[in-house]
Amino acid sequence: MADFQVITRERHGLQYWLKHSTYTFAASDALCPLVAQELPKAMLSMPIGFMAEGHCYIPVAVQGLAPGQNLLVGLDGRWLVPYIPAPYRGYPFRMASTEQGEQVLCIDEASGLLSESAGEPFFDEDGTPHQSVVEILNFFTQIEANRQLTRNICLLLQQYDLIQPWPITVQGEQGEQQVEGLFRVDEMALNALSAEALAEVRNAGGLTVAYCQLLSMQHLSTLGTLAQAHAEAKKDQLAHEALAKNGELHLGFMNDGGTFSFSQ
């Protein structure tokens, strides 16, 4: 379980941090929040939807069709598509709000990426934040600033009833099942906007968000392909483990990573 703590000189002044080399920390995330700035690149790799957050909606990367499974992470921890959402690129760091409403930089102390001797220092000898930490803080500050813009865009789309439930049906072991809780842009309602409303949505950046979401839906079928590939890879992995346990594993497996690749 993650354990995010605010970075301070008292707590981390003599420690170092390491960059992650695997995305297993995201393997159970079926959804990941996105900001408007990310959507033009994200739409090229993954389906994008909206999820409800309070009385508003936020864009999310749709990474799986079942709770607790991220199909974009391979069994070996590799990220399987070109675009990586910002929260994962910034791991093991993230921003959090204090009781006073201030944004502070935190690190996941349960990530296994803190060290007493190796990696990047949190602070220089004079007690100021190390350049690497400053760069991470700037990265998250930019994302957080864009998050408010994204929220305002989604509120405008919501105002014109452009965000509607996204009916998704998947074929599971127990037959067809409905995926609940995802929303999409209503293309017909978008095309029916008055000239004045369309201009307002366009000037706010809403058309970019809307069209990125609509175009990204083509990748929904990729998740089905990945779900099947994950199941087959898991089956192969279990078979290899069983053979190894029985002492019958042939040497050819040493050249097989037990993973898979795919092209879109």
Phi, psi and omega per residue, in radians:
M1 nan 2.407 -3.113
A2 -1.125 2.580 3.121
D3 -2.393 1.437 -3.092
F4 -1.427 2.234 3.141
Q5 -2.213 2.503 3.109
V6 -1.130 2.370 3.134
I7 -1.360 2.127 3.119
T8 -2.380 2.764 3.093
R9 -1.122 -0.664 -3.117
E10 -1.099 -0.665 -3.038
R11 -1.588 -0.601 -2.993
H12 -2.158 0.168 -3.052
G13 -1.039 -0.495 -3.108
L14 -1.938 0.217 -3.088
Q15 -1.863 2.944 3.113
Y16 -2.249 2.827 3.088
W17 -2.252 2.650 -3.094
L18 -2.008 2.596 3.081
K19 -1.368 2.498 -3.130
H20 -1.299 2.556 -3.135
S21 -2.048 0.055 -3.125
T22 -2.549 2.744 -3.135
Y23 -1.937 0.441 3.108
T24 -1.082 -0.428 3.115
F25 -1.122 -0.329 -3.130
A26 -1.844 0.113 -2.986
A27 -1.142 -0.327 -3.127
S28 -1.829 0.166 -3.111
D29 -1.633 1.799 3.083
A30 -1.268 -0.473 3.133
L31 -2.273 2.652 3.060
C32 -2.462 2.215 3.121
P33 -1.065 2.492 3.081
L34 -2.184 2.813 2.990
V35 -2.008 2.846 -3.041
A36 -0.978 -0.615 -3.122
Q37 -1.045 -0.490 -3.083
E38 -1.483 -0.397 -2.892
L39 -1.054 -0.719 -3.129
P40 -1.023 -0.570 3.099
K41 -1.511 -0.682 -3.114
A42 -1.105 -0.604 -3.070
M43 -1.151 -0.305 3.141
L44 -1.396 -0.214 -3.004
S45 -2.161 -0.416 -2.952
M46 -2.646 2.717 3.035
P47 -1.216 2.486 3.094
I48 -2.078 2.395 3.059
G49 -2.345 -2.913 3.021
F50 -2.192 2.604 2.985
M51 -2.259 2.659 -3.129
A52 -1.297 2.385 3.042
E53 -2.376 1.712 -3.027
G54 1.199 -2.211 3.132
H55 -1.703 0.193 -3.095
C56 -2.184 -3.134 3.053
Y57 -2.169 2.653 3.055
I58 -2.292 2.543 3.077
P59 -1.268 2.517 -3.133
V60 -2.414 2.563 2.946
A61 -1.340 2.205 3.107
V62 -1.581 1.834 -2.995
Q63 -1.840 -0.142 3.128
G64 -2.857 2.842 -3.115
L65 -1.967 0.175 3.075
A66 -2.439 2.512 -3.134
P67 -1.003 2.424 3.028
G68 1.439 0.183 3.135
Q69 -2.349 2.142 3.056
N70 -1.823 1.841 -3.088
L71 -1.280 -0.179 -3.134
L72 -1.524 -0.013 3.057
V73 -1.911 2.151 3.124
G74 -1.270 2.947 3.131
L75 -1.091 -0.427 3.128
D76 -1.617 0.105 3.087
G77 1.583 0.006 3.118
R78 -1.292 2.583 2.984
W79 -1.483 2.268 -2.885
L80 -1.705 -0.112 3.131
V81 -2.185 2.858 -3.025
P82 -1.095 -0.685 -3.040
Y83 -1.636 2.391 3.106
I84 -2.047 2.103 -3.135
P85 -0.994 2.594 -3.048
A86 -0.946 -0.753 -3.129
P87 -1.013 -0.566 -3.142
Y88 -1.364 -0.611 3.103
R89 -1.155 -0.516 -3.129
G90 -1.564 -0.070 -3.125
Y91 -1.102 2.466 0.240
P92 -1.604 0.396 -3.140
F93 -1.756 2.784 2.938
R94 -2.847 2.846 3.083
M95 -1.634 2.582 3.082
A96 -2.462 2.748 3.142
S97 -1.703 2.386 3.043
T98 -1.451 3.038 3.098
E99 -1.108 -0.404 3.122
Q100 -1.526 0.026 3.109
G101 1.497 0.129 3.122
E102 -1.485 2.620 3.096
Q103 -1.626 2.248 -3.134
V104 -2.255 2.646 3.138
L105 -1.523 2.293 -3.125
C106 -2.166 2.846 3.062
I107 -2.320 2.536 3.122
D108 -1.419 1.828 -3.101
E109 -1.313 -0.160 3.076
A110 -1.673 0.141 -3.073
S111 -1.342 -0.314 -3.038
G112 1.379 0.210 -3.063
L113 -1.917 0.253 3.011
L114 -1.749 2.534 -3.080
S115 -2.466 2.695 3.084
E116 -1.606 -0.175 -3.018
S117 -2.506 -0.390 -3.039
A118 -2.130 2.701 3.091
G119 1.835 -2.746 -3.131
E120 -1.635 2.323 3.103
P121 -1.281 2.650 3.049
F122 -1.334 -0.635 -3.066
F123 -2.344 2.602 3.031
D124 -1.366 3.041 -3.097
E125 -1.085 -0.479 3.139
D126 -1.474 0.067 3.089
G127 1.572 -0.021 3.108
T128 -1.496 2.654 3.139
P129 -1.026 2.408 3.106
H130 -1.144 2.677 -3.073
Q131 -0.972 -0.668 -3.132
S132 -1.103 -0.654 3.114
V133 -1.236 -0.666 3.092
V134 -1.075 -0.727 3.139
E135 -1.132 -0.693 3.109
I136 -1.158 -0.729 3.109
L137 -1.067 -0.739 3.118
N138 -1.116 -0.680 3.120
F139 -1.056 -0.863 -3.120
F140 -1.238 -0.571 3.092
T141 -1.086 -0.720 3.104
Q142 -1.116 -0.746 3.140
I143 -1.120 -0.767 -3.123
E144 -1.122 -0.660 3.099
A145 -1.110 -0.695 3.134
N146 -1.275 -0.381 3.140
R147 -1.130 -0.689 3.120
Q148 -1.175 -0.701 3.067
L149 -1.054 -0.758 3.125
T150 -1.055 -0.747 3.133
R151 -1.079 -0.732 3.142
N152 -1.128 -0.683 3.098
I153 -1.106 -0.792 -3.124
C154 -1.134 -0.619 3.075
L155 -1.094 -0.664 3.124
L156 -1.203 -0.757 3.079
L157 -1.044 -0.692 3.112
Q158 -1.154 -0.672 -3.135
Q159 -1.006 -0.627 -3.127
Y160 -1.701 0.290 3.089
D161 0.987 0.655 -3.128
L162 -1.566 -0.207 3.123
I163 -1.834 2.047 -3.056
Q164 -2.280 2.794 3.121
P165 -0.963 2.492 -3.135
W166 -1.835 1.793 -3.131
P167 -1.311 2.019 3.136
I168 -2.189 2.246 3.096
T169 -2.027 2.271 3.101
V170 -2.097 2.636 3.113
Q171 -1.655 1.951 -3.142
G172 -1.913 -3.052 -3.133
E173 -1.123 -0.456 -3.132
Q174 -1.801 0.415 3.126
G175 1.703 -2.852 -3.115
E176 -1.246 2.404 3.123
Q177 -2.345 2.541 3.119
Q178 -1.594 2.341 3.038
V179 -1.545 2.100 -3.065
E180 -1.772 2.691 2.958
G181 1.628 -0.005 3.110
L182 -1.812 2.582 -3.124
F183 -2.267 2.808 -3.141
R184 -2.491 2.992 3.069
V185 -1.368 2.363 3.066
D186 -1.474 1.782 -3.044
E187 -1.115 -0.646 3.132
M188 -1.133 -0.738 3.118
A189 -1.158 -0.613 3.101
L190 -1.114 -0.769 -3.129
N191 -1.223 -0.347 -3.106
A192 -1.608 0.008 -3.140
L193 -1.086 2.564 3.042
S194 -1.188 2.867 -3.133
A195 -1.043 -0.679 -3.121
E196 -1.185 -0.780 3.139
A197 -1.151 -0.714 3.132
L198 -1.077 -0.704 3.119
A199 -1.141 -0.677 3.127
E200 -1.123 -0.773 3.128
V201 -1.123 -0.752 -3.141
R202 -1.096 -0.819 -3.089
N203 -1.145 -0.438 3.121
A204 -1.479 -0.127 -3.074
G205 1.609 0.134 -3.069
G206 -1.245 -0.513 3.134
L207 -1.166 -0.668 3.098
T208 -1.070 -0.813 3.124
V209 -1.068 -0.793 -3.081
A210 -1.105 -0.851 -3.085
Y211 -1.241 -0.575 3.048
C212 -1.074 -0.757 3.134
Q213 -1.130 -0.807 -3.111
L214 -1.095 -0.776 -3.120
L215 -1.196 -0.509 -3.098
S216 -1.252 -0.326 -3.054
M217 -1.124 -0.302 3.098
Q218 -1.087 -0.380 -3.106
H219 -1.463 -0.002 -3.135
L220 -1.073 -0.641 3.129
S221 -1.139 -0.486 3.105
T222 -1.082 -0.627 3.133
L223 -1.126 -0.637 3.079
G224 -1.110 -0.742 3.096
T225 -1.090 -0.750 -3.139
L226 -1.167 -0.636 3.127
A227 -1.068 -0.739 3.107
Q228 -1.157 -0.732 3.141
A229 -1.130 -0.701 3.091
H230 -1.055 -0.785 -3.121
A231 -1.088 -0.740 3.138
E232 -1.185 -0.713 3.131
A233 -1.134 -0.675 3.127
K234 -1.155 -0.697 3.105
K235 -1.092 -0.774 3.111
D236 -1.097 -0.715 -3.141
Q237 -1.077 -0.775 3.130
L238 -1.132 -0.641 3.114
A239 -1.159 -0.735 3.113
H240 -1.124 -0.684 3.137
E241 -1.141 -0.676 3.119
A242 -1.142 -0.737 3.111
L243 -1.112 -0.737 -3.140
A244 -1.106 -0.689 -3.127
K245 -1.118 -0.597 -3.129
N246 -1.528 0.012 3.115
G247 1.296 0.401 -3.071
E248 -2.011 0.275 -3.074
L249 -1.291 2.145 -3.124
H250 -1.385 2.716 -3.025
L251 -1.164 -0.359 -3.141
G252 -1.045 -0.471 -3.133
F253 -1.147 -0.373 -3.137
M254 -1.142 -0.347 3.117
N255 -1.707 0.115 -3.096
D256 -2.025 2.042 -3.115
G257 -1.298 -0.114 -3.134
G258 1.255 0.282 -3.133
T259 -1.994 -3.049 -3.131
F260 -2.511 2.873 3.065
S261 -2.354 2.857 3.128
F262 -2.634 2.805 3.065
S263 -2.160 2.616 -3.125
Q264 -1.704 nan nan
